[in-house]
Amino acid sequence: MGSRARATDDNGTGGPERAADRLVADRRVRAVAYAGSYGTEFAWTGSLPTLVAFERGVTEPQTDTRAGVTTERFPFEKLEAWRDWEAARTEAPLALLATSRVVYDPTGHYGRIQRTLWNLSESQRAAHRAELLNQAAGQLQLAREAHTGAGHGVQEQLLALADARGVALNLLYPALLTWLHLWPEFEIRLPHAWRASAGLRFPKAVYRLEALYGFGGEDEARRVLLATRGLGLVEQERRARAAFQAGYYDGAVRYLRDEAARTHRADLSGWLHLTPARRDKLGTLLGVTRAPLGPAALNLAQELLEAVREGE
């Protein structure tokens, strides 16, 4: 997918409709769509207005947020290239494209991409699932080599947990949904979404996915929110608090666990050099007393992989 440029402004009240109109009026823009739950029957107080645009002059995927509206920009050339499944599956943001709502598509290419994604054959979905599972297996093996074995301590146990969660969320959950021909919803309320879409059909997989995060309902969400203070997670805390107030307690926890691991990986690597207070806060954010660590986390991710492979 290439690198992503991020510029974050305050989440103001700029209208997504006006932003979409401006994009449509721009001659460089050749397709526009709405993404996410904002503006749909599934919208909630934390839904973020998000647009997808294919634009001439853009050389790599970019993300920018202005006046509360996030725009995901992609090179115009990809609008044609991603009509081909073999090209799309290796580099396109499949879930984003599949679930977005097109508002401007004069070439018809965006619609063609979506029809391709929603009409994959069973064999194509099986091959895609196998590819995701192979990637997951490779990443878990690398994590084992890097974070387990003689001489490894607390920091490696934490890094193993972070890596196990990353594999589960970014590869194994999407692979699980291929059984249902669904695409992931990567929103802050994600645990509730995977329970609704896959929990009854695949109880073993969803159980293991949840065990990696150590959810604990309202009480755990409150503890995790308090632990963000002083760690530079101001925007993340604000989004998680919106989820908390809406009742998405586990969604707030999932989001902050992953964001803490992403933004503070250097702290995890240098765990022994942190102050006790900082270790306590990061430990709460990561859920070290609730989730498996080190080899146990990687083993649980491996069990998740097998459950996904078997469709259980």
Backbone hydrogen bonds, N-H to C=O, Kabsch-Sander energy under -0.5 kcal/mol:
donor,donor_aa,acceptor,acceptor_aa,energy
7,A,63,T,-0.5
9,D,7,A,-0.5
12,G,10,D,-2.0
14,G,67,A,-1.0
19,A,15,G,-1.9
20,A,16,P,-2.7
21,D,17,E,-2.4
22,R,18,R,-2.2
23,L,19,A,-2.0
24,V,20,A,-2.6
25,A,21,D,-2.0
26,D,22,R,-0.8
26,D,23,L,-0.9
27,R,25,A,-0.5
29,V,26,D,-1.5
30,R,54,F,-3.0
31,A,54,F,-0.9
32,V,104,Y,-2.3
33,A,52,V,-2.0
34,Y,101,R,-2.7
35,A,50,T,-2.5
40,T,37,S,-2.1
43,A,40,T,-1.6
47,S,44,W,-2.1
50,T,35,A,-0.7
51,L,70,T,-3.0
52,V,33,A,-2.9
53,A,72,E,-2.8
54,F,31,A,-1.9
55,E,53,A,-0.5
55,E,74,F,-2.6
56,R,28,R,-3.2
58,V,55,E,-1.3
59,T,57,G,-0.5
62,Q,73,R,-2.2
63,T,5,A,-1.8
64,D,71,T,-1.9
65,T,7,A,-2.2
66,R,69,V,-2.4
68,G,10,D,-0.6
69,V,66,R,-2.2
70,T,49,P,-2.6
70,T,68,G,-0.5
71,T,64,D,-3.1
72,E,51,L,-3.3
73,R,62,Q,-2.9
73,R,71,T,-0.7
74,F,53,A,-2.5
76,F,55,E,-1.4
78,K,75,P,-1.3
79,L,75,P,-0.6
79,L,76,F,-1.5
80,E,76,F,-0.6
80,E,77,E,-0.7
81,A,77,E,-2.0
82,W,78,K,-2.7
83,R,80,E,-1.3
84,D,81,A,-1.6
85,W,83,R,-0.6
88,A,84,D,-2.7
89,R,85,W,-2.8
90,T,87,A,-0.6
91,E,87,A,-0.9
91,E,88,A,-0.8
92,A,88,A,-2.8
94,L,92,A,-1.8
97,L,93,P,-2.3
98,A,94,L,-2.8
99,T,95,A,-2.1
100,S,96,L,-0.7
101,R,34,Y,-3.3
102,V,100,S,-0.6
103,V,32,V,-2.7
104,Y,32,V,-1.9
107,T,30,R,-0.5
108,G,105,D,-1.1
112,R,108,G,-1.7
113,I,109,H,-2.4
114,Q,110,Y,-2.3
115,R,111,G,-2.5
116,T,112,R,-2.2
117,L,113,I,-2.2
118,W,114,Q,-2.3
119,N,115,R,-0.9
120,L,117,L,-0.6
125,R,121,S,-2.4
126,A,122,E,-2.3
127,A,123,S,-2.2
128,H,124,Q,-2.3
129,R,125,R,-2.6
130,A,126,A,-2.4
131,E,127,A,-2.1
132,L,128,H,-2.3
133,L,129,R,-2.5
134,N,130,A,-2.3
135,Q,131,E,-2.3
136,A,132,L,-2.4
137,A,133,L,-2.6
138,G,134,N,-2.2
139,Q,135,Q,-2.3
140,L,136,A,-2.5
141,Q,137,A,-2.0
142,L,138,G,-2.0
143,A,139,Q,-2.2
144,R,140,L,-2.3
145,E,141,Q,-2.3
146,A,142,L,-2.0
147,H,143,A,-2.6
148,T,144,R,-1.6
152,H,149,G,-1.5
157,Q,153,G,-1.6
158,L,154,V,-2.1
159,L,155,Q,-2.3
160,A,156,E,-2.3
161,L,157,Q,-1.7
162,A,158,L,-2.4
163,D,159,L,-2.5
164,A,160,A,-2.5
165,R,161,L,-2.4
166,G,162,A,-2.1
167,V,163,D,-2.3
168,A,164,A,-2.2
169,L,165,R,-2.8
170,N,166,G,-2.5
171,L,167,V,-1.8
172,L,167,V,-2.2
173,Y,168,A,-2.3
175,A,171,L,-1.8
176,L,172,L,-2.3
177,L,173,Y,-1.8
178,T,174,P,-0.8
178,T,175,A,-0.8
179,W,175,A,-0.5
179,W,176,L,-1.3
180,L,177,L,-1.0
181,H,177,L,-0.7
182,L,177,L,-2.1
186,F,184,P,-0.7
187,E,185,E,-1.4
190,L,187,E,-1.5
192,H,189,R,-1.2
193,A,189,R,-1.2
194,W,190,L,-2.5
195,R,191,P,-1.9
196,A,192,H,-1.9
197,S,193,A,-2.4
198,A,194,W,-2.3
199,G,194,W,-0.8
199,G,195,R,-1.2
200,L,195,R,-0.5
202,F,198,A,-2.7
204,K,312,E,-2.4
206,V,202,F,-2.3
207,Y,203,P,-2.3
208,R,204,K,-2.0
209,L,205,A,-2.4
210,E,206,V,-2.5
211,A,207,Y,-2.1
212,L,208,R,-1.3
213,Y,210,E,-1.3
214,G,210,E,-1.2
215,F,210,E,-0.6
219,D,216,G,-0.5
220,E,216,G,-1.1
221,A,217,G,-2.2
222,R,218,E,-2.3
223,R,219,D,-2.0
224,V,220,E,-2.5
225,L,221,A,-2.4
226,L,222,R,-2.0
227,A,223,R,-1.4
228,T,224,V,-0.6
228,T,225,L,-1.2
229,R,226,L,-1.1
231,L,228,T,-2.0
233,L,228,T,-0.7
237,E,233,L,-2.8
238,R,234,V,-2.0
239,R,235,E,-2.2
240,A,236,Q,-2.7
241,R,237,E,-2.3
242,A,238,R,-1.6
243,A,239,R,-1.7
244,F,240,A,-2.6
245,Q,241,R,-2.7
246,A,242,A,-1.3
247,G,243,A,-0.5
247,G,244,F,-1.4
248,Y,243,A,-2.8
249,Y,247,G,-1.6
252,A,248,Y,-2.1
253,V,249,Y,-1.9
254,R,250,D,-2.9
255,Y,251,G,-2.3
256,L,252,A,-2.3
257,R,253,V,-2.7
258,D,254,R,-2.1
259,E,255,Y,-2.6
260,A,256,L,-2.4
261,A,257,R,-1.9
262,R,258,D,-2.1
263,T,259,E,-2.9
264,H,260,A,-1.8
265,R,262,R,-0.6
268,L,264,H,-1.8
269,S,265,R,-2.4
270,G,266,A,-1.6
271,W,268,L,-1.2
273,H,270,G,-1.9
274,L,271,W,-1.6
279,R,275,T,-2.5
280,D,276,P,-2.4
281,K,277,A,-2.0
282,L,278,R,-2.6
283,G,279,R,-2.7
284,T,280,D,-2.1
285,L,281,K,-2.5
286,L,282,L,-2.6
287,G,283,G,-1.3
288,V,283,G,-2.2
290,R,287,G,-1.6
291,A,287,G,-2.3
294,G,157,Q,-2.0
296,A,293,L,-1.5
297,A,293,L,-0.7
297,A,294,G,-0.6
298,L,294,G,-1.8
299,N,295,P,-2.7
300,L,296,A,-2.1
301,A,297,A,-2.2
302,Q,298,L,-1.9
303,E,299,N,-2.3
304,L,300,L,-2.3
305,L,301,A,-2.3
306,E,302,Q,-2.1
307,A,303,E,-2.2
308,V,304,L,-2.6
309,R,305,L,-2.6
310,E,306,E,-2.1
311,G,307,A,-0.8
311,G,308,V,-0.6
312,E,307,A,-2.7
